[in-house]
Amino acid sequence: MTDTFNGFCRKRSLAGLIGAACIAIGLGEAVFAQEHTLRVASVASQGNIDYDYLERLAKMVNERSDGRIAFRMFHGSQLGSITEQISGVSSGAIDMTLHDFAALAPYAEDIAVFNAPYIYDDGAHALAATDPQNSSVMQEFNEKVIRAGNIRVLGGLYRGARQLTANFPVKELADMEGRNFRGVPLPIWTTMLRGMGAIPTPVEWAEVPAALATGLVVGQENPLSGIYESRIYEVQPYVMITGHMQSVLGLLINDDTWQSLSEEDKAIFRSAVDEMAAWSLDRVASEEQTIIENLRAEGVTVLEADDGLNVEAFQAAVLEQVAKDFPQWEGYIASIRDLQ
């Protein structure tokens, strides 16, 4: 009788342990299913607006998700070049990055249209046109990138209008003719610089200081914040306010990572992305004139239209080159210009 009773107890105890284990596993799935640590790659260095954007966004999402979403940051090209980072997001080796839309061309070739020069009225227009929640053009391309590359565009960071720098003054297209200017190593930059009369010379961002210092290139282009914070002006004493691109970087996430988030956490993420887009627009607006004044205080010559810089000639020549190299963009550009 005792043996029978002990056997019964052991069976009940075993069953209880199994049941408790199953409950624990179930609870574990409920507790941990929404916990994520995202690996984030960027080419940014501390002080850059894209560095600050990612750090602020990460803090905001982490706090609002009560710690369910955490981030490991790898700035300064620690995880490779732009191409390698995009490939990493596609494969899932990297969860998120921040780059020009043109870097997504392997998955949707014509998405580089969002980097086309002289197609936006201002920064607000550029952000509206690249917003995947509200821009039908971006929604179309986002679906292509998701299907082909497993990458989703979540939103954008406005970095400001891109301007030229050189170690000599540039006022007319002829001033750039036959000279090597650094371009982002993507085709739309080659087209743009060719339109300006320069010899496009692709150089990765991390190699730009050396390329400028050694004379591999005699000029480059970037938003004013990048020019100032990276101290490019120390080897490029002329800045030309051409405003040739309204620079928006796309916040890109691996789609499997995105789909693994709960609807609540997706909503938190989207809200934070929207707030940070507005933050970037405000930051650029508040700092650009100050940067120009600081550059002049450092002895830099800043040339604007009032100083004889022929911006209209640059615009006409560049748009002509874009139409020649990318005739299929005509409809997209028209739609983008209609968006506000």
ChimeraX attribute file (.defattr): number of C-alpha atoms within 10 A of each C-alpha:
attribute: neighborCount
match mode: 1-to-1
recipient: residues
	/A:1	6
	/A:2	7
	/A:3	8
	/A:4	9
	/A:5	10
	/A:6	11
	/A:7	12
	/A:8	12
	/A:9	12
	/A:10	12
	/A:11	12
	/A:12	12
	/A:13	12
	/A:14	12
	/A:15	12
	/A:16	12
	/A:17	12
	/A:18	12
	/A:19	12
	/A:20	12
	/A:21	12
	/A:22	12
	/A:23	12
	/A:24	12
	/A:25	12
	/A:26	12
	/A:27	12
	/A:28	11
	/A:29	12
	/A:30	11
	/A:31	11
	/A:32	11
	/A:33	13
	/A:34	16
	/A:35	18
	/A:36	16
	/A:37	14
	/A:38	18
	/A:39	18
	/A:40	23
	/A:41	28
	/A:42	23
	/A:43	23
	/A:44	21
	/A:45	16
	/A:46	13
	/A:47	12
	/A:48	17
	/A:49	21
	/A:50	23
	/A:51	18
	/A:52	15
	/A:53	18
	/A:54	25
	/A:55	14
	/A:56	14
	/A:57	17
	/A:58	21
	/A:59	16
	/A:60	18
	/A:61	23
	/A:62	20
	/A:63	14
	/A:64	14
	/A:65	18
	/A:66	11
	/A:67	15
	/A:68	18
	/A:69	20
	/A:70	18
	/A:71	20
	/A:72	12
	/A:73	18
	/A:74	17
	/A:75	19
	/A:76	17
	/A:77	18
	/A:78	13
	/A:79	18
	/A:80	17
	/A:81	17
	/A:82	22
	/A:83	14
	/A:84	13
	/A:85	26
	/A:86	28
	/A:87	19
	/A:88	19
	/A:89	26
	/A:90	26
	/A:91	16
	/A:92	18
	/A:93	15
	/A:94	22
	/A:95	26
	/A:96	30
	/A:97	26
	/A:98	27
	/A:99	22
	/A:100	21
	/A:101	23
	/A:102	24
	/A:103	23
	/A:104	26
	/A:105	15
	/A:106	15
	/A:107	19
	/A:108	20
	/A:109	14
	/A:110	17
	/A:111	25
	/A:112	20
	/A:113	21
	/A:114	27
	/A:115	22
	/A:116	24
	/A:117	22
	/A:118	18
	/A:119	20
	/A:120	25
	/A:121	11
	/A:122	16
	/A:123	23
	/A:124	16
	/A:125	18
	/A:126	26
	/A:127	26
	/A:128	20
	/A:129	24
	/A:130	29
	/A:131	21
	/A:132	22
	/A:133	14
	/A:134	12
	/A:135	17
	/A:136	16
	/A:137	19
	/A:138	22
	/A:139	17
	/A:140	12
	/A:141	21
	/A:142	22
	/A:143	17
	/A:144	18
	/A:145	23
	/A:146	19
	/A:147	14
	/A:148	13
	/A:149	20
	/A:150	19
	/A:151	29
	/A:152	26
	/A:153	27
	/A:154	20
	/A:155	25
	/A:156	28
	/A:157	29
	/A:158	27
	/A:159	25
	/A:160	27
	/A:161	24
	/A:162	23
	/A:163	20
	/A:164	22
	/A:165	30
	/A:166	22
	/A:167	18
	/A:168	15
	/A:169	18
	/A:170	19
	/A:171	21
	/A:172	17
	/A:173	17
	/A:174	12
	/A:175	14
	/A:176	22
	/A:177	15
	/A:178	12
	/A:179	16
	/A:180	20
	/A:181	27
	/A:182	27
	/A:183	26
	/A:184	22
	/A:185	18
	/A:186	17
	/A:187	16
	/A:188	21
	/A:189	22
	/A:190	20
	/A:191	25
	/A:192	26
	/A:193	24
	/A:194	20
	/A:195	22
	/A:196	25
	/A:197	22
	/A:198	22
	/A:199	19
	/A:200	25
	/A:201	20
	/A:202	18
	/A:203	18
	/A:204	15
	/A:205	18
	/A:206	14
	/A:207	9
	/A:208	20
	/A:209	16
	/A:210	11
	/A:211	19
	/A:212	20
	/A:213	14
	/A:214	11
	/A:215	13
	/A:216	15
	/A:217	24
	/A:218	20
	/A:219	27
	/A:220	27
	/A:221	25
	/A:222	22
	/A:223	22
	/A:224	27
	/A:225	21
	/A:226	20
	/A:227	23
	/A:228	18
	/A:229	15
	/A:230	15
	/A:231	13
	/A:232	22
	/A:233	20
	/A:234	17
	/A:235	17
	/A:236	22
	/A:237	19
	/A:238	23
	/A:239	29
	/A:240	22
	/A:241	21
	/A:242	23
	/A:243	23
	/A:244	23
	/A:245	24
	/A:246	27
	/A:247	27
	/A:248	26
	/A:249	22
	/A:250	26
	/A:251	19
	/A:252	24
	/A:253	26
	/A:254	25
	/A:255	22
	/A:256	17
	/A:257	19
	/A:258	18
	/A:259	10
	/A:260	14
	/A:261	18
	/A:262	13
	/A:263	11
	/A:264	10
	/A:265	20
	/A:266	16
	/A:267	12
	/A:268	17
	/A:269	23
	/A:270	15
	/A:271	13
	/A:272	19
	/A:273	23
	/A:274	16
	/A:275	13
	/A:276	21
	/A:277	22
	/A:278	15
	/A:279	15
	/A:280	23
	/A:281	17
	/A:282	14
	/A:283	15
	/A:284	20
	/A:285	14
	/A:286	11
	/A:287	13
	/A:288	17
	/A:289	12
	/A:290	11
	/A:291	17
	/A:292	19
	/A:293	12
	/A:294	13
	/A:295	22
	/A:296	15
	/A:297	10
	/A:298	12
	/A:299	12
	/A:300	17
	/A:301	19
	/A:302	17
	/A:303	19
	/A:304	16
	/A:305	13
	/A:306	7
	/A:307	10
	/A:308	11
	/A:309	19
	/A:310	16
	/A:311	18
	/A:312	12
	/A:313	13
	/A:314	23
	/A:315	20
	/A:316	13
	/A:317	16
	/A:318	23
	/A:319	19
	/A:320	15
	/A:321	18
	/A:322	20
	/A:323	13
	/A:324	11
	/A:325	14
	/A:326	16
	/A:327	10
	/A:328	12
	/A:329	17
	/A:330	12
	/A:331	10
	/A:332	16
	/A:333	17
	/A:334	11
	/A:335	14
	/A:336	22
	/A:337	15
	/A:338	11
	/A:339	17
	/A:340	14
